[in-house]
Amino acid sequence: MRTCAAAVVVLGPHAAGEDVLRDVDLMFFTIDVSRGSHAARQCILGALGRAAARGQRSRNACKITRMKRAVAAVAVVVCSVALVAQERDRARVPEQYKWNLADIYPTDAAWRAAKDKLAADLPQMKQFAGTLASSATALADALDREYALDKELSKLYVYASLLADQDTRDSQHEGMRQEMTQLAASFGAQTSFIEPELLRAGKATLERFVASEPRLKIYAFYLDDVARRAAHTLTADEEKILADAGPMASAPANAFTILSNADFPYPTVTLSDGKAVKIDQAAFGDLRALPNRADREKVMAAFFTALGAFRRTYGTTMNGEVQKVAFFAKARHYGSSLEASLDAANIPVSVYTRLVDGVNRNLPAFHRYLRLRKRILGLDELHYYDLYAPLVGSVKLEYTPEEAQRIVLDAVAPLGQEYQATIRRAFKERWIDLLPNEGKRTGAYSNGGAYDVHPYMLINFMGKYADVSTVAHELGHTMQSYFSNKAQPYPLAGYPIFVAEVASTFNESLLIDSVLKTIKDDDTRLALLGNYLENIKGTMFRQTQFAEFELRMHEMAAKGQPITGDALAKLYLDITKKYYGDAQGICKVDDYIAHEWSYIPHFYRDFYVFQYATSFMASEALAAKVKAGDQGARDRYLRFLSAGGSKYPIDLLRDAGVDMTTDEPLDLTIKTMNRVMDEMETILAKRPATGR
């Protein structure tokens, strides 16, 4: 059972990277997307944000701290994105910078009429129960109807979700989104009979049906996948029980969310300037990056010590999540929770374990980065609370929206004229809600769930380089959604979560390469290169650290060991000290860091975070070939963007030119990382380091 962030959402691929929650009301609903109705899976992965099934990229999954991570490396920015965003009146934002939702439905009334019609149509699926094996025509009729309903459900959800996000204070629009969440759950339950019936029909019958009925061609991959998962698909009644358990199964995540975002008594500290600040989820991300070192230490110590005081409660919610995942894995006859989670996308368990083992082998490269950070900051001893300090405080890069568009268009030139022309359309035809306004959802995401329309992007552009990078990142998701929706029929258009971050980080790689070609100033180059290293640190090493912690935690449960706050704190501290070289004197990990695990929301989405690391490595490997001028590599990558979910993710990436079952992607990323550090050290050799 997977937990999908929706409703008020937003986690984001980089909320885990920089793990800051900007959203006050993160809500969860749970539906069995690893089994059960494939159309229900499509709805969740589409409506809630195909852009990454995104954590946004979640299904609504947005990336919420992508901007902040880069800001820390490029310039000293004390105000948080959220605070600045509250100063804008949406009515005063020029129309050209606001998305045009009329492309989906012309009015809220039109949406309501479509929603009511869909609600009335859903019970039609019952007429197909017991008929799927009777003939190829009957099966095609059922699947055509199911996916037609799913497509409309996705479109309705996208409209309601985007409206709610443009002004989170609007209870009417939030209510519309909640209506769609309930309707999606109902749809999943009403179609839960499909896969058990398909399995009873048998693989031979299904293959014969596909061969004789042209309409079934677009469902062939899905039908093969159902057969592959036969041993883990239950009877119709059992499937319905698991589907109906969704609201109950979401209890651990919901309890965590309410505690962390509504009820937790976050501490207040007095900074060196005499200002008292409350260290809540939204503020922590900025406060831990303050230029004053004593302030950083005070903030981090207070925040994690406060979390530690509630370790028993957080341990209980985490145990509930772990036991829930184990229950569904056992119910579906899997050997482990990890195997159950990865099997939905047919990802070998070895891909996960190879990542953890490979990153552990390459910790010396990460330690080199930490020593470099220590040198730039001019410190005698690097502490964990120094990891988010701005590397270069004197560099400021500012851009207008038009300049950002031009820079991104120049950067993606290697991908060809159609790619650039589509980006121009995104700006001109108002696919993007670009500027912050009061009440607007913070962070950024792309949502490609409106299949017959076009993708939409939410961005809070503040004119910094990090914002330009965010635009490039989200356009990567948008382009993959656009090309997949254009090339693939609806049942095959939604691409797997495992590949969701490839297109976004690919664009970021093109951007940094393009920008560096025009910048000769050492300080600016140092800041941009530092930003790139921060990205590797947050996306590859930190996510793998989280992935290892998550794996060990589930292994503890499988062995019958207690999952308590104290046990998890010890496990997390041991792993963190290993990654950051505490014993070697590379970075001091203070004892209160043991409680950091307790505020990472992604641990309530089983075995999700490793995909940030694998996607990043894949994009680095693919981008390196394209930047080198390999025309074949470019063509393979563009085909990958258009492939949607027509194959399993490992196969999609292999066709694109990277094999995630090998060490090559990691090795190439480490080589690139070392080259960046070589240049930074060359720059630093020209000038003495300064202390902070």
C-alpha positions in Angstrom: 0.0 0.0 0.0 1.4 3.3 -1.0 0.6 6.6 0.7 -0.1 9.3 -1.8 0.1 12.9 -0.8 -2.9 14.8 -2.0 -5.5 17.1 -0.7 -3.6 19.7 1.0 -0.3 18.4 0.0 3.1 19.0 -0.6 6.0 17.1 0.1 8.4 17.1 -2.7 11.2 15.5 -4.0 13.2 18.1 -2.4 11.4 18.4 0.8 13.2 15.2 1.5 16.4 16.6 0.1 16.2 19.7 2.2 13.4 18.3 4.2 11.6 21.5 5.0 7.8 21.5 5.1 6.4 24.8 3.9 2.9 23.6 4.2 0.9 23.9 7.4 -1.7 21.3 6.6 -0.1 18.3 4.9 -2.8 15.7 4.5 -2.6 12.1 3.3 -5.0 9.6 1.8 -4.0 6.1 1.2 -5.0 3.9 -1.6 -3.6 0.6 -2.8 -1.7 1.9 -5.9 0.7 -1.1 -5.9 -2.2 -3.4 -6.7 -5.9 -3.2 -7.6 -7.2 -1.0 -10.3 -4.6 0.1 -12.8 -6.9 3.0 -13.7 -7.0 4.1 -10.1 -3.2 4.1 -10.1 -3.3 6.2 -13.2 -5.6 8.7 -11.6 -3.5 9.1 -8.6 -0.3 9.3 -10.5 -1.9 11.7 -13.0 -4.4 13.9 -11.3 -2.3 14.3 -8.3 0.5 15.3 -10.4 2.1 13.0 -13.0 5.0 15.3 -12.8 6.4 13.1 -10.3 3.7 11.2 -9.1 5.5 13.2 -8.2 5.7 14.2 -4.8 4.3 16.8 -7.0 5.5 16.3 -8.4 3.6 14.0 -5.8 0.7 13.8 -7.4 0.4 17.1 -6.4 3.6 16.7 -5.2 5.5 19.7 -5.2 9.0 20.5 -4.5 9.1 22.9 -1.7 12.6 23.7 -0.9 14.3 23.5 -4.2 14.7 27.3 -4.3 16.0 27.5 -0.8 18.7 24.9 -1.3 20.4 26.9 -4.0 19.9 30.2 -2.3 22.0 29.0 0.5 24.9 28.6 -1.9 24.5 31.7 -4.0 23.4 34.5 -1.7 22.5 35.4 1.8 18.7 35.6 1.8 17.2 35.8 5.2 13.5 36.0 4.2 11.8 32.7 3.5 9.9 32.2 0.2 6.7 31.8 2.2 7.1 35.1 4.0 7.9 37.0 0.9 5.0 35.4 -1.0 2.5 36.7 1.6 3.2 40.3 0.5 1.7 40.0 -3.0 -1.9 40.7 -4.0 -3.0 38.2 -6.7 -5.3 40.7 -8.2 -2.3 42.9 -9.0 -0.2 40.1 -10.6 -0.2 40.6 -14.4 -2.3 38.1 -16.3 0.7 36.9 -18.3 2.2 35.5 -15.1 -0.9 33.6 -14.0 -2.0 30.2 -15.3 -5.1 30.0 -17.5 -7.3 27.3 -15.9 -10.1 28.0 -18.4 -8.2 25.6 -20.7 -9.5 22.8 -18.4 -13.0 24.1 -17.6 -14.3 27.6 -18.5 -15.9 28.1 -15.1 -16.4 26.5 -11.7 -19.9 25.8 -12.7 -18.7 23.8 -15.7 -16.4 21.9 -13.4 -19.3 21.2 -11.0 -21.5 19.9 -13.9 -18.7 17.6 -15.1 -18.0 16.3 -11.6 -21.7 15.6 -10.9 -21.9 13.7 -14.2 -18.8 11.6 -13.4 -20.2 10.8 -9.9 -23.4 9.5 -11.6 -21.4 7.6 -14.2 -19.1 5.7 -11.8 -21.6 3.0 -10.8 -21.7 2.0 -14.5 -18.6 0.0 -13.9 -20.7 -2.6 -12.0 -22.2 -3.8 -15.2 -18.9 -5.2 -16.3 -18.4 -7.3 -13.2 -18.3 -11.0 -14.1 -18.0 -10.4 -17.8 -14.4 -9.7 -18.5 -13.5 -13.2 -19.5 -16.5 -13.7 -21.7 -15.0 -12.2 -24.8 -12.4 -9.8 -26.2 -15.1 -7.3 -27.0 -16.5 -7.4 -23.4 -13.0 -6.8 -22.0 -12.3 -4.0 -24.4 -15.6 -2.3 -23.5 -14.8 -2.5 -19.8 -11.3 -1.2 -20.0 -12.3 1.6 -22.4 -15.0 2.7 -20.0 -12.7 2.4 -17.0 -10.0 4.6 -18.5 -12.5 7.1 -19.9 -13.8 7.6 -16.4 -10.3 7.7 -15.0 -9.2 10.4 -17.5 -12.2 12.6 -16.6 -11.5 12.0 -12.9 -7.9 13.1 -13.4 -8.9 16.2 -15.3 -11.5 17.2 -12.6 -8.9 16.7 -9.8 -6.3 18.8 -11.6 -8.7 21.8 -11.9 -9.8 21.6 -8.3 -6.2 21.1 -7.0 -4.7 24.0 -9.0 -7.5 26.4 -7.9 -7.0 25.4 -4.3 -3.2 26.0 -4.6 -3.4 29.5 -6.1 -5.1 30.7 -2.9 -5.1 28.2 0.0 -7.3 30.5 2.0 -10.3 29.7 -0.3 -12.3 27.1 1.5 -14.6 26.6 -1.4 -11.8 25.5 -3.7 -10.2 23.4 -1.0 -13.6 21.7 -0.6 -13.6 20.9 -4.3 -10.3 19.2 -4.0 -11.6 17.1 -1.0 -14.6 16.1 -3.1 -12.2 14.7 -5.7 -10.2 12.8 -3.1 -13.3 11.1 -2.0 -14.5 10.4 -5.5 -11.1 8.9 -6.4 -11.3 6.5 -3.4 -14.8 5.5 -4.5 -13.6 4.9 -8.0 -10.8 2.6 -6.8 -13.2 0.6 -4.7 -15.7 0.2 -7.6 -13.1 -1.0 -10.0 -11.4 -3.4 -7.5 -13.0 -6.4 -9.2 -11.1 -6.0 -12.4 -7.7 -7.5 -11.7 -9.0 -10.6 -9.8 -11.3 -11.3 -12.8 -8.4 -10.9 -15.2 -6.3 -13.3 -13.2 -9.1 -15.9 -13.2 -9.3 -15.5 -17.0 -5.7 -16.6 -17.3 -2.7 -15.3 -19.3 -3.5 -17.5 -22.3 -7.0 -16.1 -22.6 -5.9 -12.5 -22.2 -3.2 -13.0 -24.9 -5.8 -14.5 -27.3 -8.1 -11.5 -26.6 -5.3 -9.0 -27.3 -4.5 -10.7 -30.6 -8.1 -10.7 -31.8 -9.3 -7.3 -30.6 -7.4 -4.2 -31.9 -8.8 -2.0 -29.1 -6.9 -4.1 -26.5 -3.5 -3.3 -28.0 -3.0 -0.2 -25.7 -3.8 -2.4 -22.7 -1.4 -5.2 -23.6 1.4 -3.9 -21.3 -1.1 -3.5 -18.4 -2.5 -7.0 -19.0 0.9 -8.5 -19.0 1.7 -6.7 -15.8 -1.4 -8.1 -14.1 -0.3 -11.6 -15.1 3.2 -10.9 -13.7 1.7 -9.9 -10.4 -0.7 -12.9 -10.2 0.9 -14.3 -7.1 0.3 -11.1 -5.2 -3.2 -10.3 -6.4 -6.0 -11.4 -4.1 -9.6 -12.4 -4.6 -12.2 -9.7 -5.5 -13.5 -9.6 -1.9 -10.0 -9.5 -0.5 -9.0 -6.7 -2.9 -12.1 -4.7 -1.8 -11.2 -5.1 1.8 -7.7 -3.8 1.2 -9.1 -0.9 -0.8 -11.6 0.0 1.9 -8.8 -0.1 4.5 -7.3 3.0 2.9 -8.6 5.6 5.3 -7.6 3.5 8.3 -4.2 2.8 6.9 -3.5 6.5 6.6 -3.8 7.1 10.3 -0.1 7.0 11.1 0.7 9.6 8.4 -2.2 11.7 9.4 -1.3 11.7 13.1 2.3 12.6 12.2 1.0 15.5 10.0 -1.3 17.0 12.6 1.3 16.7 15.3 4.1 18.2 13.2 2.2 20.9 11.5 -0.6 21.9 13.9 -0.1 20.7 17.5 3.7 20.6 18.0 5.0 23.2 20.5 7.9 24.5 18.4 10.6 26.3 20.4 11.5 30.0 20.3 15.1 31.2 20.5 16.7 34.7 20.7 19.2 35.3 17.9 22.4 37.3 18.1 20.6 40.4 16.9 18.2 40.2 19.8 15.3 39.0 17.7 13.1 36.2 19.1 12.1 33.6 16.4 9.8 30.6 16.6 11.5 27.6 14.9 8.6 25.9 13.3 8.7 23.7 10.1 8.5 26.7 7.8 11.1 28.8 9.5 13.6 26.1 10.2 14.8 25.8 6.6 15.9 29.4 6.5 17.1 29.7 10.1 19.5 26.8 9.8 21.2 28.7 7.0 21.7 31.9 8.9 25.2 33.4 8.3 25.9 33.7 12.0 27.3 30.4 13.2 26.2 30.7 16.8 22.7 31.4 15.6 22.8 28.3 13.4 23.9 26.1 16.3 21.3 27.5 18.6 18.5 27.0 16.1 19.4 23.4 15.2 20.0 22.4 18.8 16.7 23.8 19.9 14.7 22.4 17.0 16.0 18.8 17.2 16.0 18.8 21.1 12.3 19.8 21.0 11.6 16.9 18.6 13.5 14.6 20.8 11.1 15.4 23.7 8.4 13.8 21.6 10.4 10.9 20.5 8.0 8.4 22.1 5.0 9.8 20.1 7.0 10.0 16.9 8.2 6.5 17.4 4.7 5.3 17.8 3.4 6.9 14.6 6.5 5.6 12.7 5.9 2.1 14.1 2.3 2.3 13.0 3.5 3.1 9.4 6.1 0.4 9.4 3.6 -2.2 10.7 1.0 -1.0 8.1 3.5 -1.6 5.2 4.5 -5.0 6.6 0.8 -6.0 6.9 0.0 -5.2 3.2 3.3 -6.9 2.1 2.3 -10.0 4.0 -1.3 -9.9 2.8 0.0 -9.9 -0.8 2.5 -12.7 -0.1 5.7 -10.8 -0.5 8.9 -11.7 1.2 9.6 -8.2 2.5 8.2 -4.7 2.7 10.9 -3.6 0.3 10.0 -6.2 -2.3 6.4 -5.3 -2.1 7.0 -1.6 -2.6 9.3 -2.1 -5.6 7.4 -4.8 -7.3 4.6 -2.4 -8.5 7.1 -1.0 -11.0 9.0 -4.2 -11.4 12.1 -2.7 -9.9 14.6 -5.4 -8.7 15.4 -5.2 -5.0 19.1 -5.2 -6.1 18.7 -1.6 -7.5 17.9 -0.4 -4.1 20.6 -2.3 -2.3 23.1 -1.5 -5.0 22.4 2.2 -4.5 23.0 2.0 -0.7 26.1 -0.1 -1.1 27.5 2.1 -3.9 27.0 5.3 -2.1 28.7 3.9 1.0 31.7 2.9 -1.1 31.9 6.5 -2.4 31.6 8.2 0.9 35.2 9.4 0.5 34.0 11.7 -2.3 31.3 13.1 -0.1 33.8 13.6 2.7 35.9 15.6 0.2 32.9 17.8 -0.4 32.6 18.3 3.4 36.2 19.2 3.7 35.8 21.7 0.9 32.8 23.2 2.6 34.9 23.5 5.8 37.6 25.2 3.9 35.3 27.7 2.2 33.7 28.6 5.5 37.1 29.0 7.1 36.2 26.7 10.0 38.6 24.7 12.3 35.9 22.1 12.8 32.8 21.5 10.6 29.6 20.7 12.5 26.3 19.4 11.2 24.8 22.9 11.8 27.3 24.3 9.3 26.0 22.2 6.4 23.4 24.8 5.3 25.5 27.9 5.8 25.8 30.1 2.7 29.1 29.3 1.0 29.4 32.6 -0.8 27.6 35.5 0.8 28.8 38.3 -1.5 27.4 36.9 -4.8 23.9 38.1 -5.9 22.4 37.0 -9.2 19.0 38.4 -10.0 16.8 37.9 -13.1 13.5 39.1 -14.5 11.0 36.4 -15.6 11.8 37.3 -19.2 15.5 36.8 -18.6 14.8 33.5 -16.9 12.9 32.4 -19.9 15.7 33.3 -22.2 18.4 31.6 -20.1 16.4 28.4 -19.9 15.7 28.4 -23.6 19.4 28.9 -24.3 20.3 26.0 -21.9 17.9 23.5 -23.5 19.0 24.3 -27.1 20.8 20.9 -27.3 17.4 19.2 -27.2 16.2 20.8 -30.4 13.7 23.4 -31.8 10.5 21.5 -30.9 11.6 21.3 -27.2 12.3 25.1 -27.2 9.1 25.9 -29.1 7.0 24.1 -26.5 8.7 26.0 -23.7 7.8 29.2 -25.5 4.2 28.0 -25.6 4.2 27.3 -21.9 5.1 30.9 -21.2 2.9 32.5 -23.9 -0.2 30.4 -23.4 0.0 30.7 -19.6 0.7 27.2 -18.5 2.6 28.7 -15.6 1.5 30.5 -12.4 4.9 32.2 -12.0 4.8 34.8 -9.3 4.1 34.5 -5.6 0.9 36.0 -4.1 -0.9 36.1 -0.8 -2.3 32.7 0.1 -0.6 30.8 -2.8 0.9 27.4 -2.2 4.6 27.7 -1.6 7.3 25.9 -3.5 6.9 24.6 -7.1 5.5 21.7 -9.0 4.3 20.6 -12.4 1.1 18.8 -12.9 0.5 16.9 -16.2 -2.7 15.1 -15.2 -5.1 17.0 -17.6 -4.3 14.7 -20.5 -6.3 16.4 -23.2 -5.2 19.9 -22.2 -1.5 20.6 -21.3 0.6 20.5 -18.1 0.5 23.3 -15.6 3.3 24.6 -13.4 3.1 26.4 -10.0 6.2 28.4 -9.2 7.0 31.2 -6.8 9.6 33.1 -8.8 11.6 35.6 -6.7 14.3 36.5 -9.3 17.2 34.6 -7.9 19.4 32.0 -9.7 17.7 29.3 -7.7 14.4 30.4 -9.1 15.7 30.1 -12.7 16.9 26.6 -11.8 13.4 25.9 -10.4 11.8 27.1 -13.7 14.2 24.8 -15.7 13.4 21.9 -13.3 9.7 22.2 -13.5 9.8 22.6 -17.3 11.6 19.3 -17.4 8.6 17.6 -15.8 6.3 19.6 -18.0 8.0 18.5 -21.2 8.0 14.9 -20.2 4.3 15.1 -19.4 3.6 17.0 -22.7 5.5 14.7 -24.9 4.2 11.6 -23.2 0.6 12.8 -23.4 1.1 13.7 -27.0 2.7 10.4 -28.1 1.0 7.9 -25.9 -2.7 6.9 -25.5 -4.0 7.7 -22.1 -3.5 4.3 -20.5 0.2 4.5 -21.3 0.9 8.2 -20.8 1.6 8.4 -17.1 5.3 7.7 -16.5 6.6 5.8 -13.4 7.7 7.5 -10.3 11.1 5.9 -10.6 11.9 8.1 -13.7 10.0 11.2 -12.6 13.0 13.2 -11.5 15.2 12.4 -14.5 13.8 15.0 -16.9 13.8 17.8 -14.2 17.3 17.3 -13.1 18.5 16.8 -16.7 17.3 20.4 -17.4 19.2 21.6 -14.3 22.3 20.0 -15.6 21.9 21.7 -18.9 21.3 25.0 -17.2 24.3 25.0 -15.0 26.5 24.0 -17.9 25.1 26.8 -20.1 25.3 29.5 -17.4 28.9 28.6 -16.5 30.0 29.1 -20.1 29.1 32.8 -19.9 30.4 33.5 -16.4 34.1 34.1 -15.8 34.0 35.8 -12.4 35.6 33.4 -9.8 33.2 34.2 -7.0 30.1 33.7 -9.1 31.5 30.5 -10.6 32.3 29.3 -7.0 28.8 30.0 -5.9 27.2 28.2 -8.9 29.6 25.2 -8.6 28.8 25.1 -4.9 25.1 25.1 -5.7 25.7 22.0 -7.9 27.5 20.2 -5.1 24.7 21.1 -2.7 22.4 19.5 -5.1 24.4 16.3 -5.2 24.6 16.3 -1.4 20.9 16.9 -0.9 19.7 14.6 -3.7 22.1 11.7 -3.9 23.9 11.3 -0.6 21.2 12.6 1.8 18.4 10.7 0.1 20.5 7.5 0.1 21.2 8.1 3.8 17.4 8.3 4.3 16.9 5.2 2.2 19.4 3.2 4.3 17.7 4.3 7.5 14.3 3.4 6.1 15.6 0.0 5.0 17.2 -0.8 8.4 14.1 0.3 10.2 11.8 -2.1 8.2 14.4 -4.8 8.7 14.2 -4.3 12.4 10.5 -4.7 12.3 10.8 -7.9 10.3 13.1 -9.3 12.9 10.5 -8.5 15.7 12.7 -5.8 17.1 10.9 -2.8 18.7 10.3 0.3 16.6 10.5 3.0 19.4 11.6 6.6 19.3 14.8 5.7 21.2 15.6 2.8 18.9 15.1 4.9 15.8 17.1 7.7 17.2 20.1 5.4 17.9 19.8 3.9 14.4 19.6 7.3 12.7 22.5 8.8 14.7 24.7 5.8 13.8 24.0 6.1 10.1 24.4 9.8 10.0 27.7 9.7 11.8 28.9 7.2 9.2 27.8 9.3 6.3 29.3 12.5 7.6 32.6 11.0 8.8 32.1 11.8 12.5 34.7 9.2 13.7 37.3 10.5 11.2 36.8 14.1 12.3 35.3 15.2 9.0 32.0 16.6 10.4 30.9 16.6 13.9 27.4 15.1 14.3 26.1 16.3 17.6 23.9 13.9 19.6 20.7 15.9 19.1 20.8 15.1 15.4 19.5 11.6 16.5 16.0 13.1 16.3 16.2 14.5 12.8 14.4 11.4 11.4 11.2 12.3 13.2 10.3 15.3 11.1 11.0 13.8 7.6 7.5 13.2 6.1 8.8 10.9 3.3 9.3 8.0 5.8 5.5 7.8 5.7 5.7 7.0 2.0 7.4 3.6 2.0 10.7 3.3 0.1 10.1 6.5 -1.9 13.2 8.6 -1.3 15.7 6.4 -3.0 14.2 7.3 -6.3 15.4 10.9 -5.9 19.0 9.6 -5.9 18.5 7.1 -8.8 16.8 9.7 -10.9 19.5 12.2 -10.3 22.2 9.7 -11.2 20.4 8.7 -14.4 19.9 12.3 -15.5 23.6 13.0 -15.0 24.6 10.1 -17.1 22.2 10.9 -19.9 23.0 14.7 -19.8 26.7 14.1 -20.0 26.3 12.4 -23.4 24.0 15.0 -24.8 26.2 17.9 -23.7 29.1 16.1 -25.4 27.2 16.5 -28.7 26.1 12.9 -29.1 23.2 13.1 -31.5 22.2 9.5 -30.9 22.0 10.2 -27.1 19.8 13.2 -27.7 17.4 11.3 -29.9 17.2 8.4 -27.4 16.5 10.9 -24.6 13.7 12.6 -26.5 12.2 9.2 -27.2 12.4 8.6 -23.5 10.4 11.8 -22.8 7.7 10.5 -25.1 7.6 7.0 -23.8 5.3 7.6 -20.8 4.6 4.4 -19.0 4.8 2.2 -22.0 7.5 0.0 -20.4 8.8 -0.7 -16.9 11.1 2.1 -15.6 14.3 0.1 -15.7 13.6 -0.6 -19.4 12.7 3.0 -20.2 16.0 4.2 -18.8 17.9 1.4 -20.5 16.4 2.5 -23.9 17.4 6.0 -23.1 21.0 4.9 -22.6 21.6 4.2 -18.9 21.4 0.9 -17.1 20.2 1.4 -13.4 21.1 -2.2 -12.6 24.8 -1.4 -12.9 27.2 0.9 -11.1 27.8 3.1 -14.1 25.3 5.9 -13.3 26.8 6.3 -9.8 30.3 6.1 -11.1 29.7 8.9 -13.7 28.0 11.1 -11.1 31.0 10.7 -8.7 33.4 11.6 -11.6 31.4 14.7 -12.4 31.3 15.6 -8.7 35.1 15.3 -8.4 35.6 17.4 -11.5 33.5 20.2 -10.0 35.5 20.0 -6.8 38.7 20.2 -8.7 37.6 23.5 -10.3 36.5 24.9 -7.0 39.8 24.0 -5.3 41.6 25.7 -8.2 39.6 28.9 -7.6 40.2 28.7 -3.9 43.9 28.3 -4.4 43.9 31.8 -5.8 42.7 33.4 -2.5 42.9 32.7 1.2 39.9 31.3 3.0 37.9 33.5 5.4 36.4 32.5 8.6 32.8 32.8 9.6 
